[in-house]
Amino acid sequence: MSMNETINREKHYGANYYKPLPVVISKGKGIHVWDEDGKQYIDCMSAYSALSHGHCHPKLVTKIQQQVEQLTLTSRAFYSPTLGKFLQRACELTNYFGGCPLNSGAEAVEVAIKAVRKWAYTVKGIPDNQAEIIVCKNNFHGRTTTIISFSSEPQYYQHFGPLTPGFKVIPYGDAKALEQAINKNTAAFLVEPIQGEAGIIVPPEGYLAECEKICRNNNVLMICDEIQTGLGRTGKLLACQHENIQPDGILLGKALGGGMLPVSLFLANKNILDVFKPGDHGSTFGGNELAANIGLTALNIIVEEKFSENAAAMGDRLMHQLKQIKSPIITDIRGKGLLIGIEIDPAYHAARDVCLALLENGLLSKETHDTVVRLAPPLIITADQIDSIADIVKRTIEQLALK
Ligand SMILES: *Cc1c(COP(=O)(O)O)cnc(C)c1O
């Protein structure tokens, strides 16, 4: 079948809310993928950072094959052997008391919202239905109707109302704004340590630590969305650890599923988790035995194969080489570890045109908004492979400068 046929079929039958680059990926191994014609690419997109382990990591492949023959799903009407072990490992690595196992990232965010609201009413003593959650401008926490209700991006919420009330939006990177926004009804502050979908926006140094202090002083819970930044991506296991903070709760997802399954967690302290009683929440697939095995294996690989350390070293290496590229097309290069954004001057090219040119040269990436090219390769990447990425980017930018 030709690549065009495949593309047209997906376009025809799939609702049209994505705008994929024109390539059909049919095989993946490590940092590489191949299209239907056999052309090889380096994957610098990593499925929006969900493929930190690379494609088809051998330990995950073995684990998933073994487990599908043993037991996949019981529902949580019963106990299963691995869920407790998975949660225990996640808690030990992150210093939390316990957690809620879910599937998608957005689901974990939803549960966090429910938890902090119930905490606000039953512990803090906020009058019923008055709780406010403070969030940041240009946030991205997922696509459910409640989550888009506090998005500041019109395309994400327009015509999807009525929207869920109870959220207050403040500028990102401005701790003073947080302090001013807090009132007696504030339950929590929900924030990304680095804003990923907004275009790899790194807040000023000390911002998260300052926010943590403000939350503590005001009996407001701080919840960090580490779905994209967590599990080694930014050079530490959690991006929060760059500022030595321990928020009241965190969200994990994406790479937690090892690129195989949707696996997410809301991890939190005891005082928050204690609000949940049997029947308060549920998810048919949340914490299933197959997912728990993959999540546990994914976590073990992240530690054993030193993803955080590698992301720090390889991120520095890539950043250093990218910064050598002198071109008016590039107006900024920023990020932490292996979460890097290249800001493209729209007077020259749209970020999508750069991504199309990179694709031509054998590198997969995707624009975020109109002006940012995201580079987030798998965390198993080696120094030689980093150098290849830098070479391809340099060559592509040079070619584009001539156009
Ligand atoms: C991707 C992402 C989500 C949503 O995760 P899904 O699995 O797509 O629902 C939430 N928060 C952040 C920061 C993300 O990057």
The ligand as an ORCA input file, in Angstrom:
! r2SCAN-3c Opt
* xyz 0 1
  C       0.437     15.388     27.833
  C       0.160     16.150     29.065
  C      -1.036     15.961     29.790
  C      -2.165     15.080     29.299
  O      -1.834     13.746     29.171
  P      -2.760     12.784     28.252
  O      -2.189     11.418     28.492
  O      -2.608     13.247     26.851
  O      -4.150     12.936     28.756
  C      -1.191     16.660     30.964
  N      -0.235     17.510     31.415
  C       0.908     17.715     30.738
  C       1.926     18.642     31.302
  C       1.143     17.056     29.542
  O       2.271     17.301     28.859
*
